[in-house]
Amino acid sequence: RRDARTTRSRPPSPPPMQCRRAPTHPFDPDGPLCSEAAKAIATDKLSSQALDTLLCTITCLRRQIHANPEPGFEEKNTNKLLRKMLVMLAGIDEGCISDCAGTGIVADIVGVGPPSSGKPKVRSIALRADMDALRMTEGNTTLPYRSKNQGVAHMCGHDGHMASLVGAASLINRRAHSLPSNCRVRLLFQPAEEGPGGAVPMIEAGCLDGVDECYGYHNWPPFKLGYLHVRSGPVMAHPTAFKIEIVGCGGHGSQPHLAVDPVLVAAHVVVALQSVVSRSVPSAEQAVVSVTMIHGGEATNVIPDKVTLQGTTRDLSPETYDLIVERIRAIVDGTCAMFGAKGTIEMNPLYDVLVNHKEQTEVVQSLARRHFGEDRVKEDGLPILGAEDFSYYLQKVPGCFFFLGGNERALRNWSQTGAPGERSNCMCHNTAFDFNDNVLPIAAVFWVRLVEQRLGVSLYSDAELPLALPPADDDDSKIDSQNDSRKENDGKVSKRSSGKASGSAPPPPPEAGAKTAADTIEGPIVLKQSKRARRG
């Protein structure tokens, strides 16, 4: 029997996630849903029904953007759609919205309330969302709102980042009368984060002029839904693309002694590069060296003249970067000399390390602990050796970049009506990735709370604008039992056909230690029969 005193002392669980209206696709910004949401939130008191209508609208918006992705500096239709939503849904005056860096957008929400007394430390806060999609093919063939643009797909969640910022803008601007007239919230919709980089052109065009602080976030599938991860200092890496050309002397495949085989040299270089991090970088540091492309040869019986290796390095400090470059040069030069080949190296540094400011990070942590709960705010898993050009904003003004977890196995609430089955929870840039729509209400509400805290205002009560978190005891156990029952009903599945559902998205990468399909296939290796006739 439980001790009643122990039960009473536990902090109350956050309100369960609610979704009264299932999102639909396709979405028409001129349709009744958008106008209904705009009217519902333009009231003195925000009702739960009005909030639900808004959240349904931004979920539909997210899916509409997902279905119509555009790559960096080509986000023209995305720009038009966002502009329309900022005017129609958020109610922002068109004169406060301007293009920036080609396809980017800067939109200002200016307070119309009485000016704040004294001299507040923060008068202008910027919130940023990235706009571009990746140049890759989506594998979610059963998704109703899958990409319609061949070779382009929102496989990193930028569609969700934009939709959540539109939601936050709608909530903030509808209470502009509570914002001091000497305060401002600036919305930054940035193109080309995936490359070649849109932050620097945005900054050069003046997007941070008059801004005191800047904030951004990224969805992160490995982190559990309803958790916020952040820390001060380095949180994302400095990436460098490298290219190594190894030149030998080609020849006939049957006469390798008369050639200098660049394929052999390249193979030794690839293996040796694996020692850079494990044997040269201090164990207290984080770094990555990955060879991701090998190109060489045209025919099976020809030793080529040249082989090209390409890949990426990641680091968190200039010292580590210099060490990595030094070791790569030594390995390439030494290996080529050993075999009589020649090698050249090109290093192309990309974005700088993303470094969070201490004061602003502590603000985010404190605010998150209040609204998420103490145990849902983490530093685990950081830094991440991915890269972000948000780093350049934080070189100009103080700010913070944080991560919102999206890991959830059920398709429920705002993520319902997606692909059938469970969420894959695969990593960003995987062909099966899809942004978890249950992150949208969390991100939109937290943006509002951050604006309130930094500008010293109160826009909504906790009752009006709750943070839609999953229950604290939500461990997906019910989903496991449902899956077990379904597997029993489906019968036994052949080992050879496991994981090959027709028309479905590709399976996510196996978890560490899990058996792969290759491990389960029995039988000998099949060798093709030789066409050469056997003697006697």
Buried (B, 14 or more C-beta within 10 A) or exposed (E): EEEEEEEEEEEEEBBEBBBEBEBBBEBEBEEEBBBBBBEBBEEEEBEBEBBBBBBBBBBBBBBBBBBBBBBBBBBEBBBEBBBEBBBBBBBBEEEBBBEBBBBBBBBBBBBEBEEBEEEBEBBBBBBBBBBBBBBBEBBBBBBEBBBEBEEBBBBBBBBBBBBBBBBBBBBBBBBBEBBBBBBBBBBBBBBBBBBEBBBBBBBEBEBBEEBBBBBBBBBBBBBBBBBBBBBBBBBBBBBBBBBBBBBBBBBEBEEEEEBBBBBBBBBBBBEBBEEBBEEBBEEEEBBBBEBEEBEBBEEEEEBBBBBBBBBBBBBBBEEBBEBBBEBBBEBBBEBBEEBEBBBEBEBEBBBBBBBBBEEBBBBBBEBBBBBBBEEBBBEEEBBBBBBBBBBBBBEBBBBBBBBBBBBBBBBBBBBBBBBEBBBBBBBBBBBBBBBBBBBBBBBBBBBBBBBBBBBEBEBBEEEBBBBBBBEBEBEBEEBEEEBEEEEEEEEEEEEEEEEEEEEBBBBBEEEEEEEEBEEEEEEEEEEEEEEEEEEE
